[in-house]
Amino acid sequence: MISELGTYKLLLHGIDTVQCAYYLTPPASKHLDFRALAVIKEQLRMSKSREPRAVTFGDTEFFIYPYGSSSGYPFVLSNEDFKIELGEFNNPSCFVTYRSQALWRQPASTLHNKFVSWATSVGCEMQQPESLSRVDFCFDYSLAERDFDADSFVSLSDKDSQHRENGNVQTFTLGKGDVVLRVYDKIAEIRQQSAKVWFHELWGQDEHVWRIEWQVRKAFLKGFSIRTFVDLQERQGALLHFLSESHDTLRIRTEDTNRSRWPLHPLWIDLQQRIAALHMLETKHLDGKELVLDERLMRLTISIYGYLKRMAAVSCVKQEHEMMTEEEAYQLLGERLHRLFDPLSWKADVRKRMKAIELGEW
């Protein structure tokens, strides 16, 4: 049974990933010395730890990692807004990935300006305009029941696939390379990646949400003259119109052997209408850190409670007691923790974990 038009409710739209290359003049060595970066990186590598170190460059604090990037940049910096791959002799000099949570906290153009401001603070100047390498556009719909399958999609892409879990289809993927469309159960993804629980607040619900998402890379962006963040703001509507009208569509199955003549699915009709009025759609933003930390505290509490029960069971067997009360288990845990407690390492380790949270390593 195909649902009637209007059953599908758009909850949220936005940009979930942005990657961009920047062409900068060399930084002032007093703010960002590549030799000093190399020394820190080597110290981390020699310590045989994969953990990063917090450092401040210019007006911003980052983690620096003991490894370079897979794309050939010797240094990787990151914080809660972006990951920066950079090198003294690389061209372009920086490759920046803007974090998903940052993009839902503030507009992409604001994050771009934030990066440019940081670059200025370390003595860099833009040699030429930035060059967008990847943008992911998404539309989240309330969808209580999925009434389409892989054969319902008509696409210019040659490749398609689907992902199942416990026998249920969770993801449809069309394309590989410059344009990839993914239609997937966003709730199922969040259950596996609890760091994105803040989407529930943006949606106003915590079930029955499917995401329609296009991942568009540099070559296709250039075809629509989208190279900079200004271009993106001005021309994303035209790009999305082509993607939803000509590149990929969702259809209602009929007896016609030519699938391109199948009527459009009501969900896709609604999507096309939303894209046509993109400039009028409400944009939602939310700082989700507190929600993520609340979720993390709950998971830690559940885990500790489970270990407390196991500790009680082990102690009962060891002492040949029939049962241990909750209060006795708390006392046993407290006694054993007190034996392990080291005030010096406690402060250092807590501060290290606090810094990781502040810089986006949740």
N, C-alpha and C positions, 0 to 999 in steps of 0.2 A: 504494500500500500504506500503510495507516494503522498507525503504530507502536502497540505495546501500552502500556497504562498502566504508568508506572514508567520508561519510556525517557527521559522528560524530567526533567532534574535541575535544580532551582532552585539557582543559584549565589549569588545575592545579591538582597536587596530593600532598599529605602530610599527616601528623598526626595532628588530630584536638583535641584530648584529651589524656592525659596520667595521670594515677594514680599509685603511687608507695609507698611501705612501706619501711621505713628505720629503721635500728637497730643501735642506737647510744648509746655511753656511756653518763652518766648524764652530763649536762652542768656545767660549772663553775658558781657558784652562783653569782659572781660579774657581770656576763654578762646576765644570764637568771635564775633568782630566782623564783622558782615556788610559793613560799609564796607571793612574790610581785605580781606575776601574779594573784594569787587568790584574793588579796586585790583589784586590779584594776577591776577584773571581778565583785566582789561583789559591788564595788562602782557604776559601770555601772548598775548593776541589781537593786540596791536600788534607783537609780535615775529614775527608771521606763522608761528608754529610750532604744530603740533597736539600737541606733546609736553606732558605735564603737569609740574607742579612738586611736589616733596615738601615737605609742611608738617606741623607737629604741632599738633593741637588737643586740649586736655585731656590725657589720658594716652595718646593714640593717634596714630600717624603715618599720613598719607594722601597720595595724589596729588590735587591739585586741577586741573581741566581748563579750557581756555580757552573752554568752551562750556557752555550749560545743557542740560537734558534735553528730549526731544521732548514730554513731558507737561506742560511749563510751569514746571518748577523752574529757577531761574536758576543754581544751583550744583550741581556733581557732584563728589563725593569718592569715592575707592575705595582699598581695600587688599586683602590676600589673603583677607579674610573676607567683605567686603560692599561693595556700591556704594550710596552714599547720595545721593539727590536731595533737596535742601532749599532753602528760601527763607524770608526773614523774614516775608513776608505770605501765604505759601501755607497752605492748609488742606485736608488735613492738612499739618503742617509738614515731615514727612520721609516719603520713600518709599524703602524699603530692599529691595535684591535681594541675597539671600545666595548666594554663589558655590557652584557645583557642587562644586568640590574641597574647599571648607570643610565642606560638608554631609556629605562622605564622610570627613572627618577627625574630626568631632565631631557630636553630636546637634544638631538644629535648635533645641531649647530652650536648649542651652548657648550657641549663637550669639546667640539672642535676648537672653539675659541679658548677654552680652558687649556687645551694642549698648546696652542699657539702662544698663549700667555706664559706657560711654563718654558717653552723654547726660548722666548725672549728673555726670561729670567736667568737663563744660563748663557746668554750672549749670542744666541743664534738669530739669524734672519731668514725669511723665506726667499729662496732663490727663484722659485717659480711656483705657480699654484699647486695645491695638493692634487693627488690623483686617487680617486676612489677605486678600490679593488674588489670590494664585495659589499652588498647590501641585502639584508634579509627583511622582506616585508611580510607582515602577518596580520591575519584577521581571525579573531576568536569568536566562535558562535556557540550559543547554547543549543545543544542538539541531544534531546533525550533518547532518540532512537536513530541509528544509522540505517538508511534505506537505500544504500547504493553499494556497489562493489567495484573491483578493479576494472571490469569491462564497461562501467558507466562513464569512464573518462575518455575524452577524445583529445589527443595532444599531437603537436608537431614533433615531440621528442620520440626517439626510437626506442629508448630503454624504459622499462618500468618494473617495479617490484612491490611486494607487500611484506609486512612483518607481522607475525602472529605471536601471541603469548597465551598459553593455556587454551589454545584452539581459537582464540578470538583475534580478529584482525585489528591491529592498533595503528598501523601506518601504511599509507599508500604513497609511493614515491614514483615520480615521472621525471625522466631526464637524468643527465649526468654531464657535468661540465659547466658551461656558461649559464644555463638556466635549469634549476631543479625545483619542481613543485612537490611539496610534502603536505598531505592532508592526514592529520593524526589526532589521536586521543590525547589531549594535553593533560587531562587528569591522571591518566595512567603514567605519563612521563614524570609528573610531579611526585607521584607516589614512590618512584624510583630515585628521584633527585629532590630531596626535601628542602634544599636551599631555595627553591622557587615557590614556597608556600605563599609568598606575598601576592601572587597572582589571584588568589582567592579574594583578597580585599579589593583588587581592581575590578574583578568580575562581579562581585557581589554574590557569588555562589561557589560551592566547592565540589560540584559534580556536573556531569553531562556537558563537558566543554570540548569541542573539536577545533583544531587550528588549521587554517589554510595558510600556507607559508611558501613564498617564492624566494629562493636563494639565487641572486643575480650577480654575476661576476663581471670583471672589467670590460671584456670585449663587447658584451651585450649592453652594458651601461653606456659605453662610448657610442654605440649605434643610435642611442637616443640623446647624444650630446650631454651625457651626465658624467662630468669629470670632477667637479668640485661640490662642496656642500651647498653652495648657492644654486648650482645646476640641479641638484637633487631636490631642493625645495620647489623649484620652478617646474620641473619636468617629470616628477615621479608619477603624477596623474596620468600623463600620456603613456608612460611605460606600463603602468598597471592596467590601463585600458587595453593595451595590446595583449598583455599576458592573459587577461581574463576573457577577452573577446575572441582572440585569434590563436593564441599559442596553446591554451589549455581551457577546456570546458568540461562541465559535468552534465551528463545527459540522462534522460529517462528511457529505459530500454523499450524498444518496439520490435515488430517483426521485420522491419526494413533491414536489409543486409548492409546498407550504407549507414554506419553509425553517426556520421556527420550530419545526417538528416534527422536523427532522433531529437525530440524537443529538449530544450534546456531544463535541467532540474531546478525546482523552485529555489533551492539554496543558492545556486549559481546566478539565477536572475537577481536575487537580493544582493549578492556580492557585486555584480556589475552595476547595479543601481547605486550602491554605496560608493563604489569607486568613481562613478560619474559625478557624485556630489562630495568628493573627498575633501575639498576645501571647507565644507560645511560640517564635517564630522567632528564631534567632540574628541579632544585629545586628553587622555588621563595620564597622570604621573603620580608616583608614590615612592617614598623612601621606605624600602622593605626591610631594612636592617633589623629593626626591633621585632618584626614578625618572624624573621629567620632565627633570631636569637631565642625568642620564646619557644619556637619549635625545637631548637637544639637542646634547650634546657629540659623540655618535656622528654625528649628521647634519651637524654643522659639520665634523667630521674628513673625512667622505666628500666633502663639498663642496670642502674645501681640497685634498684629494687629486686630485679631478678637475681643478681649476684648475692644480695643479702639473703634471699631464700636458700640459695645453694650453700652459702656459708653456714647457715643454721642447720641444714641437712648434714653437711660434713661433720660439724661439731657434735651433733646428736649421735651420729654413728660412732665417732671417735670416743665420746664420753659414755656411750651406751645409755643415753637419755631418750625417753620416749618422745619428747617434744621440747621445743624452745619457743618462748614467747617473743613477740615483736620487740619488746623493750630489752630483753636479754640479747637479742640479735644486734640491736643498735649498740648496746654496751660492748659486745664482743668486737664489733666493727670499729668502734671508737678506740678500744684498747689497742688493737692491731695497727690502726692508722697512726696512733700516737707513737708507737715504736718506730715507724718509718719516717715520721715527720722530721724534716731538716729545715729550719727557718731560712737558711741562706738559699738553698736550692728552691724552696717554696716560692720565695719572692722573685727569684730570677726566672723560674719556669712560668709563673703566673704572668709576669710582665711580658715574657716572650709570646705567650698565647694571646694576651691583650693586643699586642702590636700586630699579630697576624690577623686578628679580627678587624682592627682599625684599617688595615691595608687591603682588606677584601678577601683574605684567605679564611673563609668561614668553614 
